[in-house]
Structures are given as C-alpha cells and as structure tokens.
Amino acid sequence: MTDLRLPLMLVLGALLTTASAAAPVRVEHFTPSGSAKAVHSISARFSSPVVPFGEPRLADPFTHDCALAGSGRWLDSRNWSFEIEGPAPVGVRCTFKLRTDLKAADGSAVGGPQNFSFDTGGPSILQSEPWEGSAIDEQQVFLLGLDAPVEAATLESKVHCRAEGVG
C-alpha cells in the first residue's frame, strides 16, 4: 500500500494557501462599539497589511461623522488609531466609514463591514444622597451626583421614586 500522506498534505497546503489568498482584507477588530464611557481612542485592526510598514503618515482609512476632536495615525501596517483630544463627553454618537478608495497594501479591495459606530452613552448616577438602603422620611429630598449636565425637564420626565413595603 502506497503512503499517500505527503501528496495529501501538499494538496491540503495548496488549498489553504489559495483560500487565505482569496479572503479579502477586512477590518477584523474595531473598538469601541455599542455604548462606551470614558472613550480616549478609537482603533481598528485589519486582517492584512493596508499600508507599507514605516509609512505612518498615510491617510486615515475612515471618514467619520463624530463631534470628538482628535487625529488618526497608523501604528503599523495593520493597526490604525484615532486619539481623542481631552475626555469624551456623554451623549456623543460617532460613525466611522471605510473610505471607498481604500486598498490593501497588495492593491486588493478592502471587504467586510464598511461602517462602524458607537456612542458615549447618557448621564450616569455617580452618587446619591441618601444612598440606597438608608432610611428616608416622607419629606425626603434626594441629591444625585451625575457625570454630565442634565436638563431639569429630562429629569422630571425620566426619574421616579418607588417605595416598597410602605403602608
């Protein structure tokens, strides 16, 4: 019986090489996404090189609709970062879209998802007086420490108090 392992391994290796060469370059990781507090930077990692190594001043791979001031730069041939100037305020929504003329370092098109977005969320309660679990009376005043300014009308329409077990 002839040993077919070597020819089989060569065929499998050729198939894997062809499959990986046929896969388009894409963004394999984009952060942040969804809602994120305390955003300092935005980053994207591509599945294959997009810019030649040693060319960090090339154009950003994205256009963006975002009220956050900052600047983008290539960290290496696959990783790009947008550094935000100062702390990101709450209530900001950002959308980053791959440039339509973006090509990989080998000249191929960049495939996969083209749009990425996130928001910095709404105001959060940092502290409250009285705190949860403390005794309160019928005339109690509540103080809330928030991480962002809030309009009084928004609080009036969104905040309520519930007392359980009170007769």
C-alpha positions as CSV (number, residue, x, y, z in Angstrom):
1,M,0.0,0.0,0.0
2,T,1.4,3.4,-1.0
3,D,1.9,6.1,1.5
4,L,-0.5,8.9,0.4
5,R,0.2,11.3,3.4
6,L,2.8,13.5,1.7
7,P,0.8,14.2,-1.5
8,L,-2.4,14.7,0.6
9,M,-0.6,17.2,2.8
10,L,0.7,19.1,-0.2
11,V,-2.8,19.3,-1.7
12,L,-4.2,20.5,1.6
13,G,-1.4,23.1,2.0
14,A,-2.1,24.4,-1.5
15,L,-5.9,24.6,-0.8
16,L,-5.3,26.5,2.5
17,T,-2.8,28.9,0.7
18,T,-5.4,29.6,-2.0
19,A,-8.2,30.1,0.5
20,S,-6.2,32.5,2.6
21,A,-5.1,34.4,-0.5
22,A,-8.7,34.7,-1.8
23,A,-10.0,36.1,1.5
24,P,-10.4,39.9,1.2
25,V,-8.7,42.2,3.6
26,R,-11.2,43.4,6.2
27,V,-11.5,45.2,9.5
28,E,-11.1,42.3,12.0
29,H,-11.5,44.5,15.1
30,F,-12.9,48.0,15.7
31,T,-13.3,49.5,19.1
32,P,-15.2,50.9,20.8
33,S,-18.6,49.7,19.7
34,G,-22.1,50.0,21.2
35,S,-22.2,52.3,24.2
36,A,-18.9,53.1,25.8
37,K,-18.0,55.5,28.6
38,A,-14.6,57.2,29.0
39,V,-13.5,56.8,25.4
40,H,-9.9,58.0,24.9
41,S,-9.2,56.5,21.5
42,I,-10.7,54.6,18.6
43,S,-8.8,51.8,17.0
44,A,-9.1,49.4,14.0
45,R,-7.1,46.3,13.2
46,F,-7.1,45.0,9.6
47,S,-6.7,41.3,8.7
48,S,-3.7,42.0,6.4
49,P,-1.4,45.0,5.8
50,V,-3.1,48.1,4.4
51,V,-0.2,50.5,4.4
52,P,3.5,49.8,3.9
53,F,5.4,49.3,7.2
54,G,7.2,52.5,8.1
55,E,4.6,54.8,6.4
56,P,2.7,56.1,9.5
57,R,1.7,59.4,7.9
58,L,-0.6,57.9,5.3
59,A,-4.2,59.0,5.1
60,D,-6.8,57.7,7.6
61,P,-8.7,54.6,6.3
62,F,-12.0,56.1,7.5
63,T,-14.2,59.1,7.1
64,H,-16.1,60.0,10.2
65,D,-19.1,61.8,11.5
66,C,-18.1,62.4,15.1
67,A,-18.1,65.5,17.3
68,L,-14.9,64.3,19.1
69,A,-11.8,66.3,18.2
70,G,-8.7,64.3,17.5
71,S,-6.4,62.9,14.9
72,G,-5.7,59.5,13.4
73,R,-2.5,57.7,12.7
74,W,-1.2,54.3,11.6
75,L,0.6,52.4,14.4
76,D,1.9,49.8,11.9
77,S,0.9,48.2,8.6
78,R,-2.4,46.8,10.1
79,N,-3.3,48.9,13.1
80,W,-4.8,52.4,13.0
81,S,-5.7,54.6,16.0
82,F,-7.7,57.9,16.4
83,E,-6.6,59.7,19.6
84,I,-9.2,61.9,21.1
85,E,-8.2,65.3,22.4
86,G,-9.5,65.5,26.0
87,P,-12.2,63.5,27.7
88,A,-15.1,62.4,25.5
89,P,-18.4,63.9,26.7
90,V,-21.5,61.9,27.2
91,G,-24.2,61.9,24.6
92,V,-22.0,61.7,21.5
93,R,-22.6,59.3,18.6
94,C,-19.8,58.6,16.2
95,T,-19.9,56.8,12.9
96,F,-16.7,55.7,11.0
97,K,-17.0,54.6,7.4
98,L,-14.2,52.9,5.4
99,R,-13.0,55.2,2.6
100,T,-14.3,54.0,-0.8
101,D,-10.9,54.3,-2.3
102,L,-9.1,52.3,0.4
103,K,-6.9,49.5,-0.9
104,A,-4.8,46.9,0.9
105,A,-1.0,47.1,0.6
106,D,-1.2,44.5,-2.2
107,G,-3.7,46.6,-4.1
108,S,-6.8,44.5,-3.4
109,A,-10.1,45.9,-2.2
110,V,-11.0,46.0,1.4
111,G,-14.1,43.9,2.1
112,G,-16.3,43.1,5.0
113,P,-18.3,45.6,7.1
114,Q,-17.8,49.2,6.0
115,N,-19.5,51.1,8.8
116,F,-18.7,51.2,12.5
117,S,-20.4,53.2,15.2
118,F,-20.5,53.8,18.9
119,D,-21.9,56.3,21.4
120,T,-20.7,57.6,24.7
121,G,-23.9,56.9,26.5
122,G,-26.1,59.1,28.6
123,P,-25.5,60.6,32.0
124,S,-24.9,58.1,34.9
125,I,-25.5,58.5,38.6
126,L,-22.2,58.6,40.4
127,Q,-23.6,59.1,43.9
128,S,-26.9,59.7,45.6
129,E,-27.9,61.1,49.0
130,P,-29.4,59.4,50.8
131,W,-27.7,56.3,49.5
132,E,-29.5,53.0,48.6
133,G,-30.7,51.2,51.7
134,S,-30.6,54.2,54.1
135,A,-33.7,55.4,56.0
136,I,-35.8,58.1,54.4
137,D,-38.9,60.0,55.5
138,E,-42.0,61.4,53.8
139,Q,-40.4,64.8,53.1
140,Q,-37.1,63.4,51.9
141,V,-35.0,65.4,49.4
142,F,-32.8,63.4,47.1
143,L,-29.5,64.6,45.7
144,L,-27.9,63.0,42.7
145,G,-24.3,63.4,41.5
146,L,-24.2,62.8,37.8
147,D,-21.3,62.5,35.4
148,A,-22.7,65.1,32.9
149,P,-25.1,68.0,32.9
150,V,-28.8,67.2,32.6
151,E,-31.8,69.4,31.7
152,A,-34.4,69.6,34.5
153,A,-37.2,68.7,32.2
154,T,-35.4,65.5,31.2
155,L,-35.1,64.5,34.9
156,E,-38.7,65.3,35.6
157,S,-39.9,63.0,32.8
158,K,-37.4,60.2,33.4
159,V,-36.8,59.9,37.2
160,H,-39.2,58.4,39.7
161,C,-39.1,57.2,43.2
162,R,-40.6,53.9,44.4
163,A,-41.1,52.9,48.0
164,E,-41.7,49.2,48.6
165,G,-43.3,47.9,51.7
166,V,-44.6,51.2,52.9
167,G,-48.2,51.1,54.2
